[in-house]
Amino acid sequence: MDKESLRKRLEEHALANGFKLNSNEKLLSVLLEGLLRTDGFCPCRVPSNDPEVIKRFTCPCIAHKAEIEAIGHCHCFLFVQ
């Protein structure tokens, strides 16, 4: 997957769930590059080979919706209200 395809997929996810991608293009670019480099594993989390950890922190991670609801953004600031 390339950066623009990933961005489009994540934008669609955000729109479908009532939030959006961070509008800071520089930060967004770094986050997308990190996701591509880690095969979709949240670039802000410690990498792991544990399948359960990978499942929990593959973007969009299991906690992103609750984090957005509670604090207005996910852990890495990829998704915001």
Secondary structure, DSSP 4 states (H G I P E B T S, - for coil): --HHHHHHHHHHHHHHTT-EE-S-HHHHHHHHHHHHHTTTB-TTS-----HHHHHHHBSSPTTHHHHHHHHSB-TTSSEE-
